Amino acid sequence: MDSNLDEKSFRLESARALNKQVVHLVFKDGKEFDLDLSPDLNSIQGPLVESLKDQSVFSRVRVDYGSLVFPTGLDYGADVLRLWCEHGGVADTEKTTELAKKNRSQPFLLTATAGN
């Protein structure tokens, strides 16, 4: 995990769908990542994720008030996304919480929660 993360590191600037369930994320500090959300999306059941299997629905992802938002209403906070990106991929709730605690020295970092 990069110890030089600052407030801009946890602010999402833009996002676009690539293929399958992968998104390209650009953060305010200029860092860019491709993040495969399939481990998390595959662990969630229900109407918020079912239609995201359709690439035409998944590709309508957007950044709204700093969060990654899908047309189904499912959203991810930029802080969790950045932690996952720095970690190398989606992590379960326990690992995400551990990553957040390691970065708790950052006063702007919200409590991380994940869908799985």
C-alpha positions as a printed Julia matrix, in Angstrom:
116×3 Matrix{Float64}:
   0.0     0.0     0.0
   1.34    3.39   -0.99
   2.14    5.4     2.17
   2.02    8.67    0.21
  -1.76    8.62   -0.19
  -3.35   12.0     0.45
  -6.86   13.42    0.2
  -6.74   13.55   -3.62
  -5.87    9.83   -3.62
  -9.33    9.06   -2.31
 -11.3    11.34   -4.65
 -12.66    9.7    -7.78
 -12.51   11.91  -10.85
 -13.84    9.67  -13.6
 -14.71    6.1   -14.47
 -15.6     4.08  -17.52
 -16.48    0.48  -18.13
 -13.94   -1.56  -20.02
 -15.04   -5.14  -20.55
 -16.95   -7.71  -18.55
 -17.04   -6.22  -15.03
 -13.86   -4.16  -15.2
 -13.83   -0.4   -14.7
 -11.11    2.13  -15.47
 -10.83    4.56  -12.56
  -9.09    7.93  -12.49
  -8.46    9.56   -9.12
  -7.86   13.25   -8.43
  -4.17   12.58   -7.72
  -3.78   11.45  -11.35
  -3.42    7.73  -10.62
  -5.36    5.4   -12.9
  -6.33    1.79  -12.29
  -8.3    -0.95  -13.99
 -10.33   -2.75  -11.34
 -12.19   -6.0   -11.86
 -15.35   -5.76   -9.74
 -16.5    -9.29  -10.57
 -15.39  -10.84   -7.23
 -17.64   -8.41   -5.38
 -20.49   -8.35   -7.9
 -20.59  -12.14   -8.05
 -20.93  -12.31   -4.27
 -24.05  -10.1    -4.21
 -27.53  -11.33   -5.06
 -30.52   -9.27   -6.09
 -31.77   -6.61   -8.47
 -28.87   -4.17   -7.96
 -26.41   -6.59   -9.55
 -28.36   -8.99  -11.76
 -28.79   -6.58  -14.67
 -25.1    -5.55  -14.45
 -24.28   -8.85  -16.15
 -25.57   -7.13  -19.3
 -22.62   -5.13  -20.66
 -24.93   -2.39  -21.99
 -26.17   -1.77  -18.43
 -22.73   -2.13  -16.81
 -21.23    0.33  -19.29
 -23.52    3.11  -18.07
 -21.4     3.48  -14.93
 -20.71    7.07  -13.83
 -19.15    9.11  -11.05
 -21.75   10.9    -8.97
 -20.76   12.96   -5.92
 -17.44   11.14   -5.82
 -18.89    7.63   -5.84
 -18.94    5.04   -8.59
 -22.62    4.6    -9.45
 -24.35    2.08  -11.67
 -27.77    2.67  -13.25
 -29.24    0.0   -10.95
 -28.46    2.13   -7.89
 -25.46    0.11   -6.76
 -22.58    2.36   -5.74
 -19.04    2.14   -4.4
 -17.26    4.81   -2.36
 -14.02    6.14   -3.79
 -12.16    5.31   -0.58
 -12.98    1.6    -0.83
 -12.16    1.57   -4.54
  -8.75    3.16   -3.94
  -7.96    0.71   -1.15
  -8.84   -2.17   -3.45
  -6.77   -0.69   -6.29
  -3.72   -0.26   -4.05
  -4.24   -3.78   -2.67
  -4.32   -5.28   -6.17
  -7.99   -6.12   -6.4
 -11.31   -6.46   -4.66
 -11.05   -7.66   -1.07
 -13.65   -9.11    1.26
 -15.11   -7.06    4.11
 -12.53   -8.26    6.64
  -9.53   -7.42    4.43
 -11.08   -4.09    3.36
 -11.57   -3.12    7.01
  -7.96   -4.09    7.74
  -6.74   -1.95    4.82
  -8.84    0.98    6.04
  -7.42    0.67    9.57
  -3.88    0.77    8.18
  -4.77    4.06    6.49
  -6.82    5.46    9.35
  -4.11    8.09    9.86
  -5.73    9.77    6.87
  -8.53   11.87    8.49
 -10.52   11.96    5.24
 -10.74    8.18    4.84
 -14.21    6.92    5.58
 -14.95    3.6     7.19
 -14.66    1.03    4.44
 -17.48   -1.36    3.75
 -17.73   -3.84    0.94
 -20.58   -5.75   -0.55
 -19.18   -9.12    0.42
